[in-house]
Amino acid sequence: MSQSAYIKFVQGSSVEKLTLEGIKDQLLHYREQTALTGSQLDWNYAEAAFPYTIESKQDERWFYLKGINPLYKHIIFGPSEAESASGAVVSCVQVVLPVESTHGDKAKANELCKFIAGRLKAELTMFNGRTLFFNPRK
C-alpha cells in the first residue's frame, strides 16, 4: 500500500500554492545546497544526499524521483489540495511513496518534506500521520 505525506500551505506560509515547476525548483535548490556542503567537505555529498534523477511522464500533474542506485526506487511529487489541522481546505504538495519504495526512499522523502516545509513555512503531515508546524502560529 502506498503512503502519502502532505506539505500544506496554510496561513503564515511563504506561498499560497506551489506549481509543478515550483516543486522541482525546491528540489533543485536542495541539491544545490548539498553540493555546496560537499564542496566545503571536499566530498561528493550531493550524490549521497540526492540519489535521484527527476523524471516526468506525459501526465503533467506529477513527476517522480527515480533512484540512481539499488537502495532507492521512486518518490512521487505533485500539487494537490488537502484539509489543514484547522479544517480548512488548502493547497498542498502531495508526496507519495509507491508500494515498491524502499526504506531509503521513505527516509529521503521525510528529509525532503521537512526541507521544503521548513523553507516555505508550511504545515507538514508526515507519512505516519503526525503533523509538524513550520508556520508561525500564536
Backbone hydrogen bonds, N-H to C=O, Kabsch-Sander energy under -0.5 kcal/mol:
donor,donor_aa,acceptor,acceptor_aa,energy
3,Q,97,L,-1.8
5,A,95,V,-2.4
6,Y,125,T,-2.4
7,I,93,V,-2.5
8,K,6,Y,-0.8
8,K,123,E,-3.7
9,F,91,S,-2.6
10,V,8,K,-1.0
13,S,10,V,-2.3
14,S,120,L,-2.8
15,V,120,L,-0.5
23,I,19,T,-2.1
24,K,20,L,-2.1
25,D,21,E,-2.4
26,Q,22,G,-1.8
27,L,23,I,-2.0
28,L,24,K,-2.6
29,H,25,D,-2.3
30,Y,26,Q,-2.0
31,R,27,L,-2.2
32,E,28,L,-2.4
33,Q,29,H,-2.5
34,T,30,Y,-2.2
35,A,31,R,-1.8
36,L,32,E,-2.1
37,T,33,Q,-2.1
38,G,34,T,-2.3
39,S,35,A,-2.1
40,Q,36,L,-1.7
41,L,37,T,-1.6
42,D,38,G,-0.8
43,W,38,G,-2.7
45,Y,43,W,-2.5
48,A,44,N,-0.8
49,A,45,Y,-2.8
50,F,46,A,-2.1
52,Y,50,F,-1.4
53,T,66,K,-2.1
55,E,53,T,-0.6
55,E,64,Y,-3.1
57,K,59,D,-0.5
57,K,62,W,-0.5
62,W,59,D,-0.7
63,F,77,F,-2.3
64,Y,55,E,-2.4
65,L,75,I,-3.3
66,K,53,T,-2.8
66,K,64,Y,-0.5
67,G,65,L,-0.5
67,G,73,K,-2.9
68,I,51,P,-2.1
72,Y,69,N,-1.9
75,I,65,L,-1.3
76,I,96,V,-2.7
77,F,63,F,-2.8
78,G,94,Q,-1.5
80,S,92,C,-2.7
82,A,90,V,-2.4
84,S,88,A,-3.2
87,G,84,S,-1.6
90,V,82,A,-3.2
90,V,88,A,-0.5
92,C,80,S,-2.4
93,V,7,I,-1.9
94,Q,78,G,-3.2
94,Q,92,C,-0.5
95,V,5,A,-2.9
95,V,93,V,-0.5
96,V,76,I,-2.7
96,V,94,Q,-0.5
97,L,3,Q,-3.0
101,S,98,P,-1.9
106,K,102,T,-1.8
107,A,103,H,-2.3
108,K,104,G,-2.5
109,A,105,D,-2.8
110,N,106,K,-2.3
111,E,107,A,-1.9
112,L,108,K,-2.7
113,C,109,A,-2.7
114,K,110,N,-2.3
115,F,111,E,-2.1
116,I,112,L,-2.6
117,A,113,C,-2.9
118,G,114,K,-2.3
119,R,115,F,-2.2
120,L,116,I,-2.1
121,K,117,A,-0.6
121,K,118,G,-0.5
122,A,117,A,-2.5
123,E,8,K,-2.8
124,L,132,L,-3.2
125,T,6,Y,-2.9
125,T,123,E,-0.6
126,M,124,L,-0.7
126,M,130,R,-3.0
129,G,126,M,-1.9
132,L,124,L,-3.1
134,F,122,A,-2.0
134,F,132,L,-0.6
